[in-house]
Structures are given as C-alpha cells and as structure tokens.
Amino acid sequence: MEREPSGRTEISTRSRRAAMRKQSARTAALILCILSYLLVGAAVFDALESEAERSRQRLLARKRGEFRRKYRFSADDYRELERLALQAEPHRAGRQWRFAGSFYFAITVITTIGYGHAAPGTDSGKVFCMFYALLGIPLTLVTFQSLGERLNALVRCLLLAAKRCLGLRRPHVTAENMVVAGLLLCAATLALGAAAFAHFEGWTFFHAYYYCFITLTTIGFGDFVALQRDEALQRKPPYVAFSFLYILLGLTVIGAFLNLVVLRFLASADAPERAAHRHASVFRRRARARRIRAGASSCIPYPVVHQLETWACDNPAFSPPLSPEAVHHCHSNPDRPRARRKSI
Amino acid sequence: MEREPSGRTEISTRSRRAAMRKQSARTAALILCILSYLLVGAAVFDALESEAERSRQRLLARKRGEFRRKYRFSADDYRELERLALQAEPHRAGRQWRFAGSFYFAITVITTIGYGHAAPGTDSGKVFCMFYALLGIPLTLVTFQSLGERLNALVRCLLLAAKRCLGLRRPHVTAENMVVAGLLLCAATLALGAAAFAHFEGWTFFHAYYYCFITLTTIGFGDFVALQRDEALQRKPPYVAFSFLYILLGLTVIGAFLNLVVLRFLASADAPERAAHRHASVFRRRARARRIRAGASSCIPYPVVHQLETWACDNPAFSPPLSPEAVHHCHSNPDRPRARRKSI
C-alpha cells in the first residue's frame, strides 16, 4: 500500500501528458479554424470588392489619360506629381506634429490603432516610436483592463440596484445580465460616436459608425480619420478634446466587454500543468479519503470535516468534486458570500 | 460565540469594500500614469518631428509651385490631379482585391494590424468587414494565446533539456529563464523578418525592422507595407506565402511573450470580489482552527491533518498562510509535483 511515492509520480506524469495532448489538440483545432476563417473572408472580400476595384481602376486610368493629354506631361513629371500629391496629403490636413497632433499620434501608437495619417518621417522619430510603443502598449493594456473591471463593477452595482427597485425577491446579477448590458453599452458607444463624428466631420452616419468601429477595435485603417478637416487639430480644441476622450472611453467600454467575455475565457482555459496537477491531487485525495474511511480512526471531529468542505466551497474552480453532503452544506448556507469567478 | 452569521457578513462586507477601494485607487493611479505617458510622448514627438515636417512642407510647396508654373494648372485641376494620385496609389501596387490581396486584407483585419493599404471601397464591403472583425478578432485572440501557450511549453521543455545536458544537479526552469528566452525569441523574430523584408522589398535593414515591429505590435501604420512592389501579390506566390506565415508566426511569438508576462499579470490582479472573498474565508478558517485547537476533540488523525495541509500545498495561490509545520511538510516532500502558477 505504501509504494505511493513512485505511484504518485506515475499518475502525475500520465495526467500531465494527457492534459498536454488535449491542449495541443485544442490548439490545432483553433489553427484550422482561423485558416478556414481567413479563406472564407478572402473569398467574400474578393467577391465584394474586386469588381468595384476594376471599375475604379478603369475610371482613374481614363481621367489620368485626359489630364495627360490636356497638359502633355512627360511620364517622369507625372510620376513626380503623384509622389508630390501623396507626400502633401498629411500636410493638407494641417500640422500633424504640433503638440495636439503629436498627442493624437501618441494615442494611436499606445492603443495600437495606428491610423497612419501621420507617421514618423525621421529615423530618430521611428526609433523613439518603437521604444514608446514597447513600454506604452503593455501599460495601456493593463490600464484599460483595470478601467474595464471598474466599469463592470459599476454596471453590476447599477443592475443590482435596478433589480432591487423593481422589487425582485432575490435580486442577483447573472453573467447573462452582464453580457447583455455590455453589448448594449458597446452599441450605444458606437452609435453616439457615429452621430458626433457624422456631425463634426461631415460624414454619413454609416461612414462615421464604420470609423468608430474600426477605431475602437484598434484596426485603424486610416481611410477615415477624425481631426483632419479644416485644421481641426489647431483650430478646434474642444472637438480635439472630445475626440481624444471618445477614443479613450470607447476603448474602456470595449475593454470592459472583452474583460467580461474573452479574457475570462483565456484565463480559465486549462493549462496542462494545472490540469495535470489537479488530476494528480484528485487521485491523492481520493486515495487518502478511502484510507480514512476504511480507517485508522473513526473520531473525525465535525469541525475538521466542516473545514475541508468549506475549503472546497471556497475554491470551486480548483477543487475536486464535492461529496453530496458537502454540496448540500455549500448550498444550504445563505450567508456564505457566493464564490464567484474572478473578474479583473 | 455563536453570533457568527452576522459577524461573518460584516467582515465580508468590510473586506469587500476595502478591496474595492484598493482597486479604484490602483485604477486612478494607472489613469494618471497613462495621461503622463501621453503628455511626455506628445512633447517628444513634437520635438523630433515638428521641424522636419515644416521643412518637408516648404519643400513640397516649392516643388508644387514649380509644377504649377511649368504646366499652368488651374487650382481645381491641380486639386483634381492630387485626388487622382491618391486614389490611384493602391492600384499602383497591383490588384488589391484578388484572392491573395483579399487574404492579406483579411489577415490585417482579424489581427487588428489594419495597414489601410487597401480598405473596402463599397458599403457592402465595409459592412462585411465589421461583422468579419466582430467574430474574427476574439477568435484570433484565443488562437494566438493558445498557440503562445504551446510555444511557451515547448521553450520550457527545451530549456529543461538543455539544463539537464549541462549536467545541473536539480534542473529547473525559472520564470526569469522563460522571460529571457521570450525576449531573445522576440528579438530574433524581428531581426530575421527585417533581414528578409530588407532583401525582398529593397528597404534598409532599419526600415524593415521598423516595419516588422509596427506590424507585430499590430499598430500597422501603413507607411511601410510588404507585398506592394512589382505586383508581388500576383507574381510572387512564395514571397506572399512567406509574408503571411511571418506575420502569423511573429504574432504567435509576441503573443507567447505577452502570455508569459502581461496576461499573467492581468489574470492575477486582485479583483475586489476575490480579495474580499479570500479575506472572509481566512477569518472563518482561523476562527475554526482556534475552535479546533481549543477544541471539542484532541483525536485528529494524522491523515486528516495531512489532507488539510496537502490541500494548502496544492493551492498555494488561494490558501491562507500555512502553519510552520505544514510549510515544512510541503518543502520536505521532494516527490510532490511543484505547484506552479498557471500558464495559458
């Protein structure tokens, strides 16, 4: 019976290998999933955009031909004109690197939005940009997750208060309530931003909504960029402040929703070591429980058993299955703060 | 002695409030930190880029003036020429919306790189893009975290094997080993990519490195974009495949490093509920332990005490401080699989 040490090691190793195979299978499945998703996306974008691209190309070639015939450009001159036009584009929107513009750029770096409406022209600017991002991006991730957690806590309080006001007998905020509230908050944030930018930028509501979506998901194509009209960066400080605030608050709302849904999923995914460790612990505890019951002693004081079961209740995510008596004990104690999955 | 239920609730509420105040203070500190970081960044970018911007603007204005004098453009015609040049830019790089280009675009969407070298021109393309991102971004997050965890597991195995080969007596891979290995892997990924893109795109090594950095941090300005030269998307399938693989593998390496460093920090940050819950549990357990010692019974069989202490050893992140005897028990048992912080 006491060949335990090597037996325990063997069980641990087997459990760990099984958990690692499971994790590798999960990873392989996700890779296949992503590849399929990319293939489907490519096919659909091809179908939606390819024909329009061809038409635009033909139209542009025709217009270019008309201009070249009208002004009789040489090929080199025309190429030079195009290059000039491209380089002049950011300047047309006003000064991009004064303090307001640099602040805007710094936001697009650390949030990884990266519109590209302005990008460092000097090599020293590029070097500083890289170091700035290296420290700024993790700092931003942590800040938005922290802000998002606070926002979730606030929403939870408000929902609880609302349920109490509605006179519900045992008001309790479920995970589903939180997800629905999060979705509504995201939709409202996008809609409000769309209305504001449609007004200030002269875009259609749809284009403004698309801009807000692409910004708050940090994709940041740069096909639509706020603060580029009428030298707004220098001339409209309130609108500049609103745009910055909107981006930062909007990212908080999205971060809160991600915190609620995705990060929890990431953080609770079984890692092989933890799963194997848990399995090995389960085997050891069951073996000892069998020995106790068969047992050396019958005098197990209730407080000790109670302590074991309380510990199991307090750590539901990391404990082996409870005995039916322990489960009953957990549920029959209304004063116990309900063990909740961690939020960040 | 048995006024416990209201006493327990009071302790839980006080603990929860204290934890929430602590979390709010932490969030406020992070906000101040970020704002300061943005202000400092804005000042530095202003200093580095503003003067160069003014020089470029003057140079462009002079060249524009020369062209306008040479060809005698009207103001409208010149504006129209500039618009044509901007619209023609993506086409100059070749077809952007054939299958290869669409696949490239789909990658930039779901990874949130979002260069913007191509962006949906049609409204239906924009709508599909938003839905595509809505599902694709979380899927990508989960996939890269999973891949990153597998990569970390592989690196851990290799380091362990290397330490054994070096004949170390008790080979063990520490967190510091993993962080250093992660940093080296990131640096190597960037350097290799820089060498490759410098060769294929004709960029300097520095610009290629900058491109890889901006891509793998998913900032994606779009000032440097691979596969835009010599119609590479249609004419160089091996280079296209290499570019796609580089982006996906590079993001895996970065994801693994983030998984190792940042996500663990995010996931282990005390949430108020968990902290309060833990404090309340600590109080309850200590109270019961005092009752046991003062005690109803002196016959606590060793197996039961052992079970308690084993449970504490197995859950070091979530257990109250152990008694000195229990700590000794944990450390004196060499066969125990060492409880490790979870990796994802």
Chai-1 contact restraints between the chains, C-beta under 6 A:
chainA,res_idxA,chainB,res_idxB,connection_type,confidence,min_distance_angstrom,max_distance_angstrom,comment,restraint_id
A,P5,B,D335,contact,1.0,0.0,6.0,A-B,restraint_1
A,T9,B,D335,contact,1.0,0.0,6.0,A-B,restraint_2
A,S12,B,P337,contact,1.0,0.0,6.0,A-B,restraint_3
A,T27,B,S146,contact,1.0,0.0,6.0,A-B,restraint_4
A,T27,B,L147,contact,1.0,0.0,6.0,A-B,restraint_5
A,T27,B,R150,contact,1.0,0.0,6.0,A-B,restraint_6
A,L30,B,T143,contact,1.0,0.0,6.0,A-B,restraint_7
A,L30,B,S146,contact,1.0,0.0,6.0,A-B,restraint_8
A,I34,B,T143,contact,1.0,0.0,6.0,A-B,restraint_9
A,Y37,B,G136,contact,1.0,0.0,6.0,A-B,restraint_10
A,L38,B,A106,contact,1.0,0.0,6.0,A-B,restraint_11
A,G41,B,A106,contact,1.0,0.0,6.0,A-B,restraint_12
A,G41,B,Y132,contact,1.0,0.0,6.0,A-B,restraint_13
A,A42,B,F99,contact,1.0,0.0,6.0,A-B,restraint_14
A,A42,B,S102,contact,1.0,0.0,6.0,A-B,restraint_15
A,A42,B,F103,contact,1.0,0.0,6.0,A-B,restraint_16
A,A42,B,A106,contact,1.0,0.0,6.0,A-B,restraint_17
A,V44,B,F128,contact,1.0,0.0,6.0,A-B,restraint_18
A,F45,B,S102,contact,1.0,0.0,6.0,A-B,restraint_19
A,F45,B,F105,contact,1.0,0.0,6.0,A-B,restraint_20
A,D46,B,W97,contact,1.0,0.0,6.0,A-B,restraint_21
A,D46,B,F99,contact,1.0,0.0,6.0,A-B,restraint_22
A,D46,B,S102,contact,1.0,0.0,6.0,A-B,restraint_23
A,L48,B,T122,contact,1.0,0.0,6.0,A-B,restraint_24
A,L48,B,S124,contact,1.0,0.0,6.0,A-B,restraint_25
A,L48,B,G125,contact,1.0,0.0,6.0,A-B,restraint_26
A,E49,B,W97,contact,1.0,0.0,6.0,A-B,restraint_27
A,E49,B,G125,contact,1.0,0.0,6.0,A-B,restraint_28
A,S50,B,W97,contact,1.0,0.0,6.0,A-B,restraint_29
A,A52,B,G121,contact,1.0,0.0,6.0,A-B,restraint_30
A,A52,B,T122,contact,1.0,0.0,6.0,A-B,restraint_31
A,E53,B,W97,contact,1.0,0.0,6.0,A-B,restraint_32
A,Q57,B,H91,contact,1.0,0.0,6.0,A-B,restraint_33
A,L60,B,Q87,contact,1.0,0.0,6.0,A-B,restraint_34
A,L60,B,A88,contact,1.0,0.0,6.0,A-B,restraint_35
A,K63,B,L84,contact,1.0,0.0,6.0,A-B,restraint_36
A,Y71,B,Y71,contact,1.0,0.0,6.0,A-B,restraint_37
A,E82,B,A85,contact,1.0,0.0,6.0,A-B,restraint_38
A,L84,B,K63,contact,1.0,0.0,6.0,A-B,restraint_39
A,A85,B,E82,contact,1.0,0.0,6.0,A-B,restraint_40
A,A85,B,A85,contact,1.0,0.0,6.0,A-B,restraint_41
A,Q87,B,L60,contact,1.0,0.0,6.0,A-B,restraint_42
A,A88,B,L60,contact,1.0,0.0,6.0,A-B,restraint_43
A,H91,B,Q57,contact,1.0,0.0,6.0,A-B,restraint_44
A,W97,B,D46,contact,1.0,0.0,6.0,A-B,restraint_45
A,W97,B,E49,contact,1.0,0.0,6.0,A-B,restraint_46
A,W97,B,S50,contact,1.0,0.0,6.0,A-B,restraint_47
A,W97,B,E53,contact,1.0,0.0,6.0,A-B,restraint_48
A,F99,B,A42,contact,1.0,0.0,6.0,A-B,restraint_49
A,F99,B,D46,contact,1.0,0.0,6.0,A-B,restraint_50
A,S102,B,A42,contact,1.0,0.0,6.0,A-B,restraint_51
A,S102,B,F45,contact,1.0,0.0,6.0,A-B,restraint_52
A,S102,B,D46,contact,1.0,0.0,6.0,A-B,restraint_53
A,F103,B,A42,contact,1.0,0.0,6.0,A-B,restraint_54
A,F105,B,F45,contact,1.0,0.0,6.0,A-B,restraint_55
A,A106,B,L38,contact,1.0,0.0,6.0,A-B,restraint_56
A,A106,B,G41,contact,1.0,0.0,6.0,A-B,restraint_57
A,A106,B,A42,contact,1.0,0.0,6.0,A-B,restraint_58
A,T112,B,T218,contact,1.0,0.0,6.0,A-B,restraint_59
A,T112,B,I219,contact,1.0,0.0,6.0,A-B,restraint_60
A,G114,B,I219,contact,1.0,0.0,6.0,A-B,restraint_61
A,G114,B,G220,contact,1.0,0.0,6.0,A-B,restraint_62
A,G114,B,F221,contact,1.0,0.0,6.0,A-B,restraint_63
A,G116,B,G116,contact,1.0,0.0,6.0,A-B,restraint_64
A,G116,B,F221,contact,1.0,0.0,6.0,A-B,restraint_65
A,G116,B,G222,contact,1.0,0.0,6.0,A-B,restraint_66
A,G116,B,D223,contact,1.0,0.0,6.0,A-B,restraint_67
A,A119,B,F221,contact,1.0,0.0,6.0,A-B,restraint_68
A,A119,B,D223,contact,1.0,0.0,6.0,A-B,restraint_69
A,G121,B,A52,contact,1.0,0.0,6.0,A-B,restraint_70
A,T122,B,A52,contact,1.0,0.0,6.0,A-B,restraint_71
A,S124,B,L48,contact,1.0,0.0,6.0,A-B,restraint_72
A,G125,B,L48,contact,1.0,0.0,6.0,A-B,restraint_73
A,G125,B,E49,contact,1.0,0.0,6.0,A-B,restraint_74
A,K126,B,Y210,contact,1.0,0.0,6.0,A-B,restraint_75
A,F128,B,V44,contact,1.0,0.0,6.0,A-B,restraint_76
A,M130,B,F213,contact,1.0,0.0,6.0,A-B,restraint_77
A,Y132,B,G41,contact,1.0,0.0,6.0,A-B,restraint_78
A,A133,B,T217,contact,1.0,0.0,6.0,A-B,restraint_79
A,G136,B,Y37,contact,1.0,0.0,6.0,A-B,restraint_80
A,P138,B,V262,contact,1.0,0.0,6.0,A-B,restraint_81
A,L141,B,V262,contact,1.0,0.0,6.0,A-B,restraint_82
A,T143,B,L30,contact,1.0,0.0,6.0,A-B,restraint_83
A,T143,B,I34,contact,1.0,0.0,6.0,A-B,restraint_84
A,Q145,B,L266,contact,1.0,0.0,6.0,A-B,restraint_85
A,S146,B,T27,contact,1.0,0.0,6.0,A-B,restraint_86
A,S146,B,L30,contact,1.0,0.0,6.0,A-B,restraint_87
A,L147,B,T27,contact,1.0,0.0,6.0,A-B,restraint_88
A,R150,B,T27,contact,1.0,0.0,6.0,A-B,restraint_89
A,Y210,B,K126,contact,1.0,0.0,6.0,A-B,restraint_90
A,F213,B,M130,contact,1.0,0.0,6.0,A-B,restraint_91
A,T217,B,A133,contact,1.0,0.0,6.0,A-B,restraint_92
A,T218,B,T112,contact,1.0,0.0,6.0,A-B,restraint_93
A,I219,B,T112,contact,1.0,0.0,6.0,A-B,restraint_94
A,I219,B,G114,contact,1.0,0.0,6.0,A-B,restraint_95
A,G220,B,G114,contact,1.0,0.0,6.0,A-B,restraint_96
A,F221,B,G114,contact,1.0,0.0,6.0,A-B,restraint_97
A,F221,B,G116,contact,1.0,0.0,6.0,A-B,restraint_98
A,F221,B,A119,contact,1.0,0.0,6.0,A-B,restraint_99
A,G222,B,G116,contact,1.0,0.0,6.0,A-B,restraint_100
A,D223,B,G116,contact,1.0,0.0,6.0,A-B,restraint_101
A,D223,B,A119,contact,1.0,0.0,6.0,A-B,restraint_102
A,V262,B,P138,contact,1.0,0.0,6.0,A-B,restraint_103
A,V262,B,L141,contact,1.0,0.0,6.0,A-B,restraint_104
A,L266,B,Q145,contact,1.0,0.0,6.0,A-B,restraint_105
A,L266,B,I344,contact,1.0,0.0,6.0,A-B,restraint_106
A,A267,B,A267,contact,1.0,0.0,6.0,A-B,restraint_107
A,A269,B,I344,contact,1.0,0.0,6.0,A-B,restraint_108
A,A271,B,K342,contact,1.0,0.0,6.0,A-B,restraint_109
A,A271,B,S343,contact,1.0,0.0,6.0,A-B,restraint_110
A,A271,B,I344,contact,1.0,0.0,6.0,A-B,restraint_111
A,E273,B,R340,contact,1.0,0.0,6.0,A-B,restraint_112
A,R274,B,K342,contact,1.0,0.0,6.0,A-B,restraint_113
A,H277,B,P337,contact,1.0,0.0,6.0,A-B,restraint_114
A,S281,B,D314,contact,1.0,0.0,6.0,A-B,restraint_115
A,R288,B,P303,contact,1.0,0.0,6.0,A-B,restraint_116
A,R288,B,Q307,contact,1.0,0.0,6.0,A-B,restraint_117
A,I292,B,P303,contact,1.0,0.0,6.0,A-B,restraint_118
A,A296,B,P301,contact,1.0,0.0,6.0,A-B,restraint_119
A,S297,B,P301,contact,1.0,0.0,6.0,A-B,restraint_120
A,C299,B,C299,contact,1.0,0.0,6.0,A-B,restraint_121
A,I300,B,V304,contact,1.0,0.0,6.0,A-B,restraint_122
A,P301,B,A296,contact,1.0,0.0,6.0,A-B,restraint_123
A,P301,B,S297,contact,1.0,0.0,6.0,A-B,restraint_124
A,P303,B,R288,contact,1.0,0.0,6.0,A-B,restraint_125
A,P303,B,R291,contact,1.0,0.0,6.0,A-B,restraint_126
A,P303,B,I292,contact,1.0,0.0,6.0,A-B,restraint_127
A,V304,B,V304,contact,1.0,0.0,6.0,A-B,restraint_128
A,Q307,B,R288,contact,1.0,0.0,6.0,A-B,restraint_129
A,D314,B,S281,contact,1.0,0.0,6.0,A-B,restraint_130
A,N315,B,F318,contact,1.0,0.0,6.0,A-B,restraint_131
A,F318,B,N315,contact,1.0,0.0,6.0,A-B,restraint_132
A,D335,B,P5,contact,1.0,0.0,6.0,A-B,restraint_133
A,D335,B,R8,contact,1.0,0.0,6.0,A-B,restraint_134
A,D335,B,T9,contact,1.0,0.0,6.0,A-B,restraint_135
A,P337,B,S12,contact,1.0,0.0,6.0,A-B,restraint_136
A,P337,B,H277,contact,1.0,0.0,6.0,A-B,restraint_137
A,P337,B,A280,contact,1.0,0.0,6.0,A-B,restraint_138
A,R340,B,E273,contact,1.0,0.0,6.0,A-B,restraint_139
A,K342,B,A271,contact,1.0,0.0,6.0,A-B,restraint_140
A,K342,B,R274,contact,1.0,0.0,6.0,A-B,restraint_141
A,S343,B,A271,contact,1.0,0.0,6.0,A-B,restraint_142
A,I344,B,L266,contact,1.0,0.0,6.0,A-B,restraint_143
A,I344,B,A269,contact,1.0,0.0,6.0,A-B,restraint_144
A,I344,B,A271,contact,1.0,0.0,6.0,A-B,restraint_145
